Amino acid sequence: MLNKKFIKLPALALLFCLLIAQVYLPTPVLAQQSLARVEYGLLEKMTEELNREFIAGSISANDVAELALSKVDQVQTVLQNFIRDKELQCQDNFFVTTCFDDLRLKRRQVQEVLKRINVEAKSFLRKARAAKLDAKIESKNAKEENSEEK
């Protein structure tokens, strides 16, 4: 008879502890993950729009290049905020390493698009500045040749 009472007591204690933990734990992990998904969804949507707007080879004017750089900066800021928030959430997870690996993969995917657009825009601006400088030098040389001929 005593054995049955001792067996029931630990089971009840365990059940009681689980009930207390359920009530007093902060926001459930699933709710935190759904919040992160919404943020990542926004980030993913912004990245896709940026990728569609500035497809490879589409930057052909200074205004477009500057617009691309400003939008890349905006998405980069959203990415940094997402990473910071998600890193804090990952520390609360049991599988911390898996969470950080997923986060690195998401960061890499977004930064791949941002880097492509950033490099293309800066390259176009650099070429435009070089062409402007070359034109200025040529006009200066032409003026010098005209003054020497007279």
C-alpha positions as CSV (number, residue, x, y, z in Angstrom):
1,M,0.0,0.0,0.0
2,L,2.8,2.4,0.8
3,N,4.4,1.8,-2.6
4,K,1.4,3.0,-4.5
5,K,1.3,6.3,-2.5
6,F,5.0,7.0,-3.1
7,I,4.6,6.3,-6.9
8,K,1.6,8.7,-7.1
9,L,3.3,11.5,-5.2
10,P,6.2,12.2,-7.7
11,A,3.8,12.0,-10.6
12,L,1.5,14.6,-9.0
13,A,4.5,16.8,-8.1
14,L,5.7,16.6,-11.7
15,L,2.2,17.5,-13.0
16,F,2.0,20.4,-10.6
17,C,5.5,21.7,-11.7
18,L,4.5,21.6,-15.3
19,L,1.2,23.5,-14.6
20,I,3.1,26.2,-12.7
21,A,5.7,26.5,-15.5
22,Q,2.9,26.8,-18.1
23,V,1.3,29.6,-16.1
24,Y,4.3,31.6,-15.1
25,L,6.5,31.3,-18.2
26,P,6.6,34.4,-20.3
27,T,5.4,34.5,-23.9
28,P,5.3,31.1,-25.5
29,V,8.1,30.2,-27.8
30,L,5.6,29.7,-30.7
31,A,4.3,33.2,-30.4
32,Q,7.8,34.6,-30.4
33,Q,8.7,32.6,-33.5
34,S,5.5,33.8,-35.3
35,L,6.5,37.4,-34.5
36,A,9.9,36.7,-36.0
37,R,8.4,35.2,-39.1
38,V,6.3,38.3,-39.7
39,E,9.5,40.4,-39.5
40,Y,11.3,38.1,-41.8
41,G,8.4,38.1,-44.2
42,L,8.6,41.9,-44.3
43,L,12.4,41.7,-44.9
44,E,12.0,39.0,-47.5
45,K,9.3,41.1,-49.3
46,M,11.5,44.2,-49.3
47,T,14.4,42.2,-50.7
48,E,12.3,40.7,-53.4
49,E,10.9,44.1,-54.4
50,L,14.4,45.5,-54.5
51,N,15.7,42.6,-56.6
52,R,12.8,43.1,-59.1
53,E,13.2,46.8,-59.3
54,F,17.0,46.7,-59.8
55,I,17.6,43.6,-61.9
56,A,21.1,43.0,-63.1
57,G,22.2,45.6,-65.6
58,S,19.2,47.9,-65.0
59,I,21.1,50.8,-63.4
60,S,21.8,53.2,-66.2
61,A,21.5,56.7,-64.7
62,N,23.0,58.6,-61.7
63,D,19.5,59.1,-60.2
64,V,18.7,55.4,-60.4
65,A,22.0,54.4,-58.9
66,E,21.5,56.8,-56.0
67,L,18.0,55.6,-55.5
68,A,19.3,52.0,-55.4
69,L,21.9,52.9,-52.8
70,S,19.4,54.6,-50.6
71,K,17.0,51.6,-50.8
72,V,19.8,49.2,-50.1
73,D,20.6,51.2,-47.0
74,Q,17.0,51.0,-45.8
75,V,16.8,47.3,-46.3
76,Q,20.2,46.9,-44.6
77,T,18.9,48.8,-41.6
78,V,15.8,46.5,-41.4
79,L,18.1,43.5,-41.7
80,Q,20.3,44.7,-38.9
81,N,17.3,45.2,-36.6
82,F,15.9,41.8,-37.6
83,I,19.2,40.1,-36.8
84,R,19.6,41.9,-33.5
85,D,16.0,41.0,-32.4
86,K,16.3,37.4,-33.6
87,E,19.6,36.8,-31.9
88,L,18.0,37.8,-28.6
89,Q,15.2,35.3,-29.3
90,C,17.6,32.6,-30.3
91,Q,19.3,32.8,-26.9
92,D,16.0,31.8,-25.3
93,N,15.6,28.7,-27.5
94,F,16.8,25.3,-26.4
95,F,18.5,24.7,-29.8
96,V,20.5,27.8,-29.9
97,T,23.0,26.7,-32.5
98,T,20.3,25.7,-35.0
99,C,18.6,29.0,-34.5
100,F,21.8,30.9,-35.1
101,D,22.6,28.8,-38.2
102,D,19.1,29.6,-39.7
103,L,19.7,33.2,-38.9
104,R,23.1,33.2,-40.7
105,L,21.5,31.6,-43.7
106,K,18.7,34.2,-43.9
107,R,21.3,37.0,-43.5
108,R,23.4,35.6,-46.3
109,Q,20.5,35.3,-48.6
110,V,19.4,38.9,-48.1
111,Q,23.0,40.3,-48.2
112,E,23.6,38.5,-51.5
113,V,21.0,40.6,-53.2
114,L,22.0,43.8,-51.4
115,K,25.6,43.3,-52.3
116,R,24.8,42.8,-56.0
117,I,22.8,46.0,-56.2
118,N,25.3,48.0,-54.1
119,V,28.2,46.9,-56.2
120,E,26.4,47.6,-59.5
121,A,25.2,51.1,-58.3
122,K,28.6,52.1,-57.0
123,S,30.3,50.8,-60.2
124,F,28.0,52.9,-62.4
125,L,28.5,56.0,-60.3
126,R,32.3,55.5,-60.4
127,K,32.2,55.1,-64.2
128,A,30.0,58.2,-64.6
129,R,32.4,60.2,-62.4
130,A,35.4,59.0,-64.5
131,A,33.6,59.8,-67.7
132,K,32.7,63.3,-66.4
133,L,36.4,63.9,-65.3
134,D,37.6,62.6,-68.7
135,A,35.3,65.0,-70.5
136,K,36.4,67.9,-68.4
137,I,40.1,67.1,-69.1
138,E,39.4,66.8,-72.8
139,S,37.6,70.1,-72.9
140,K,40.5,71.7,-71.0
141,N,43.0,70.2,-73.4
142,A,41.0,71.4,-76.4
143,K,40.9,74.9,-75.0
144,E,44.7,74.9,-74.5
145,E,45.2,73.6,-78.1
146,N,42.9,76.4,-79.4
147,S,44.8,79.1,-77.4
148,E,48.2,77.7,-78.7
149,E,47.0,77.8,-82.3
150,K,46.1,81.5,-82.1
